């Protein structure tokens, strides 16, 4: 089955126990997608929490973070990775919080919103059922949980423009010589990006900045938002989309619609293993925190892990 991407090797290696800690990079979900498909823990920290060099040419959307089998390992890893660095002018000035020492403080009393579809996204019924069952653990942990119907701005057309335009800007120069040896999906994405004008791109950047205004009101009321990590469980390797979803030469975005909105906003977001489908495939629960509240996301992840342990599960090897 696919491990997702783009930090696919890190996801597979963590699931297989090939080392305790792995680094992922997340520009539209690339930590959380493989974490969800592989049944491990992955954290996209707040934008700038972990310095990056060379700085990604992805319009302030790319984040570095840990991918591990346990939340404690991720907290320890983040405590080393995080902090300001002059090599990355977008890195946050604040020193890391005590992610390890405060990890088990609990989350009693937190106000938690949850949605299985964020008002607009299709989700496989089995995935939604696992996520709903996982959300009950937060009630047992003393949180005030409320199902919500967010009115976030539309994001699919926005990510298609920004993603393909960035791919075109970074790689179109290689088409003349290497087109026949490049991945066909990448070529299709680059060519899609070339259809956008500079005006289209600048307008999209403006929409991306304004996107936060549609998300902010929810986090003025709630400490956390819970969603599925992905709309589907892992599907056969070699496919870009599940067989029962619309097919496209490069657009994998629709089944990953829960991830990239929080690259737009720069908020911390984690994928924790929430359970399994009837076929034994992992389902991830996404925990999204307020801006800069990385510690809260880690604490919520640790509390959920203690209530619904998963790290003892190992992939079945044939």
N, C-alpha and C positions, 0 to 999 in steps of 0.2 A: 504494500500500500504506500501511497505517497507520504512523505514526511512534511510536506509543505515547504515553504521557503520564506525568506531566502537563507535563513540560518539553519538549513536542513541538516547539515552534518553535525552541528552542535546538538540539535534535538535528538537525532538518532543515537549519537554517542552517549548523551546523558541517559536516555532510556535504557540503553544496553549496559550501562554501568562502566563505560570506558572513561574513567576519571570522574571525580566528584563535581568539578566546576567547569563551565563552558561559557564563552562569551558570544553574545548575539548582537546583531545590529538591526534596528527597526526603523524603516522609513515609511512603512504603510502597514505594519503588522508582522514584520519578519522575525521578531522574537516570539510574539504570542501565537502566530499561526503554527509554526512547528512545535511549540510547547503544547498547544491544544491537540494537535494530531498525534503527538508522540506520548502524551500522558505524563508530562513533566511540569516543573514550575519554571515560569519565565517572567521576568519583570522588565518592563520598559519604564525606566525612571523618568522623572521630570526632565524636560528638555534642558540641557546644559548641566545636569547634575553630574554626569560623567563626561569629562573632556574628550574631544575627538580630534585627532590630527592624522593625516590631512583632513581639514574640515570638508564635510560632504557637500557637493554641489546639488543639494536637494531642498533648497529654500527653507532651511531651519526646520526640517521635518525628521531628520535622522537622529536616533538615540542609540547609545550603547548600554547594554545591561547584562545581568547574569541569567544563565539557564542551568538549572540544577535539579537534583532529585528531591531536595528538601528546602524548605523556606529558610532554615537556619544557615545553610550553606550560602544561599543567595544573600542573606543579610551580611554575612561575613565578607563575601566577595564584594558587595557594594561598598562596604566600609573602607575597602582598600581602593576601589576604582574611583570613588566620588571625590569631588573637591575641585577648587579652582586651579587653572593651569594657564599660564600666559601664552602657550602655544595655541590655545583655542580661545579666541576672544568672545565666544558665546558661552563659555563655561560660567556657572554660577559662582558668585563670590563666597557664599556661605560654605563653611566647613561641613563635612558630613555629620549628621546626627548620630546618636549612639544606637545604631540599628541593632546591634547584638544585645547590648545591655537592656534595652527597652522592648525587646521583641515580644516578650510574653506578658506584657502589661494588660492584655485583654481589650475587648471592644464594647463592653457593656455600656449601654446608653447611647451609642452612636445611632444617628438617623441614616437609614439605608434605603435607597430606592432600588427597585429592580424592574426590568422589562425584558421580555423574551424577544422583542422585535423592534424596540425603539420607534414604534409607531409606523414603520414603513418597510422593514426588511423581512424577506421570506426566510423561514427557518424550518428545517426538517422537524417533524412532529416528535420524533424520538429524542432529538437533541433538546428541544424545548422542555420535554418532560423531565429529563435528567437535571436540567438547570433549575426548574421549579422545585424539584425535590431538594436540591442542594441549598437553595435559598432558605429553606426551613431551618437549617443549622444556625443561621444568623439570628433567628428569633430565639432559639434555644440558648444562644450565647449572650442574650440580653439586649440585642439591638432592637430598635423600633423600625420595623420593616414595612414598606408601603409599595405596592405595585403602582407604577406610573405610566403615563402615555406622553413621553417627551415630544416636543415640537421643534426638534433640531432642524436646521436648514437642510435642504437636499444636498447630498455630498457626492453622489455617483458621477454626475457629469463633471463636477469640479475635480475629483481625483483623476478621472480619465484624461482631462486636459493637462493637469499639472504633471502627472506621471509620464504620459507619452511625450510631452514637450521636453521634460528633463532627459528622457532616454534619447530623444532626437538630438538635443543639444550636446549630450555627452558622447554619442556613438555614431551619429549620422556620417561623420567624417570617414568612417571605416567601411561604409557600404560599397563604395566603388571597387575596393580591392578584395574585401572579405565576405561580401554578401552570401555567396554560395556555401561558405563554411560557417556562417553564423546560424544560431538557432532561429528557425522560421518564425517563432512567436516574437522573438526580440526584433527581427526585421519588420514584422507587421506593426509592432508597437512604435518603432522608430518612424515608419512611414505614416502612421496615424498622427504622431506628434508633428510631423512636417506640414500637416494640413491646417494647423492652428496659426493664426497671425500673431504678430507682436501685440496687437490690440487685444486679441482674445486672451493671451497669456497674462497681460497686465490686469485685465478685468478679473481673471480667475484669481490672481494674487489678492486683489481687493476683496473678493468673495471669501477667500480663505481667512483673511484677517477679520472679516465681519462674522465669520462662522462662530467665533467664540461668544458673540452676543446672544446666539440662540442656545448655547450650552450653559452659559454662566448662571442664568436664573435657577436651574435645577440645583447647582452646587452651592447656591446661596442658602438653600433649604436643607440639603442633605450632605452628609459627610462622605458617603460612598454611593456608587452606582454599580449594580450587578447586572450583567448581561451574559448571553452565551459568548464564548470566545470566537466561535465560528458558527456559520449557519448549517454546516454539515459535519459529519465525521469523515475520517480519511477515506479516500476512494482509490481505485487502482493506480499504481504507478504508471507514468507515461501519459496520463490524461491531465489536461489543464482545468477541466471542469467535470463534476460528476455526470454520469450518463443521463440522469433525469433533470439536469439543469440546462439552460440555454448554452449552446456552443458558440465559441468566438475564437478567432485566430490568436488573440493574446489576452483578452479581458477575463481575468480570474477574480475581478473585484467584487462581484455580487455576493459570492459566498464568504467573503472576508469583510463584509460591510461594517462589522462591529469594531474593527481595529483602526482603520486609518482616520476616522474622525478625531481620535485622541492623539494622532500625530499632528493634525491641524492645530489642536489646542495646547499641545505640549504637556498634558497632564500625565501623572504616573498611572500606569495600568498594568495589571498582572494577569496571567492566565494560570489558574490552579486546576489540577485534575478534579473533576466533579463526579465522575462515574463512568459508566460504560454503556454502549448500545447493546442490543440483544446479540449482535455479532461479536461482542468483545472489544469493540473499538473505543478508544478514549474520547471523552467529551470534556471540554474545558469550560470553566466558569471564569469570566473576566471580572476583575475587581478594579474599578476606576476611582481614583481619589481626587480631592481638590488639588489645585495647583500647589506644587512643592510639598505635598503631604505624602512623601515617599514612605515615611515611617508608619503612617496610618495604614497604608496599603500593605506593608509588610506585616504589621500587627494583625490585620484582618486575615491575611493569608495564613499566618501562623496559627491563629485561633481556629480557622476552618480546617487546617491540616490536623490539628489535635482532635477536632471533633469527627473528622472523616479521613482518617489516615490513608495514605496511598503509596508511600515510598517503598513499602515491602513488595508491591506488585512488580513482577518482572515480565518482559515480553516473552511470549511463547516462541520457542525456537523449534523449527521443523528439521 
